[in-house]
Amino acid sequence: MNLGFFASHRGSNMQAVIAACNSGQLAAKPCVVISNNSDSEALARARKEGIPAYHFSSKVIADPAELDKAILLTLQRHEVELVVLAGYMKQLGEKTLNAYQGRVINIHPALLPKYGGLGMYGIHVHEAVIAAGDAETGVTVHLVDAEYDHGEILAQCRLPVLPGDTAETLAGRVLETEHTFLVQTLIDIVEGKIILPQKVN
Ligand code: GRF
């Protein structure tokens, strides 16, 4: 299965998936990495791994429709079958979403539909979980549609909020869980245990 990644900053989830591909744990090939942030660690990681890496943003192509087209062409040129959003802070354009409908997944560091949507990213998610006094949090992998953190939930795992947890300690534990959970979810997709609406390969 040919994977295309979108990531805006650190890219640690993407890196976990690349490592699983490299070790043979996951029968997939990272084909391309796209970031809206030219300085992102994600692009640096991709280049280090020898994976084609591109910076696409309004700074590169000002017209949103043209940007969308260029992104879609890049995915197609690299024969991407499944798109993985891993910490991507932008929305995909209409053309890309249509072409890859049912074949774009996102990872979110909470139990959606709670703590999702605009502004719910990074430490804000974990601050909201702590502020609400929730006893558990988790990780969600879901299909992507035109709304932030909204598409069909494909897989979720739960972890406890521990006494004394701060947003920072929680963020650390959730991130560690994300790395293994994203890899496991992709394995389940490859093995047909999770069925996507569109056949992937
Ligand atoms: C992760 O928490 C992911 O769930 C969210 O953004 C964060 C990205 O972290 N969508 P990283 O860039 O993979 O390290």
Boltz pocket constraint, residues with backbone or C-beta under 6 A from the ligand:
constraints:
  - pocket:
      binder: B
      contacts: [[A, 7], [A, 8], [A, 9], [A, 10], [A, 11], [A, 12], [A, 13], [A, 14], [A, 85], [A, 86], [A, 87], [A, 88], [A, 107], [A, 108], [A, 109], [A, 122], [A, 175], [A, 178]]
      max_distance: 6.0
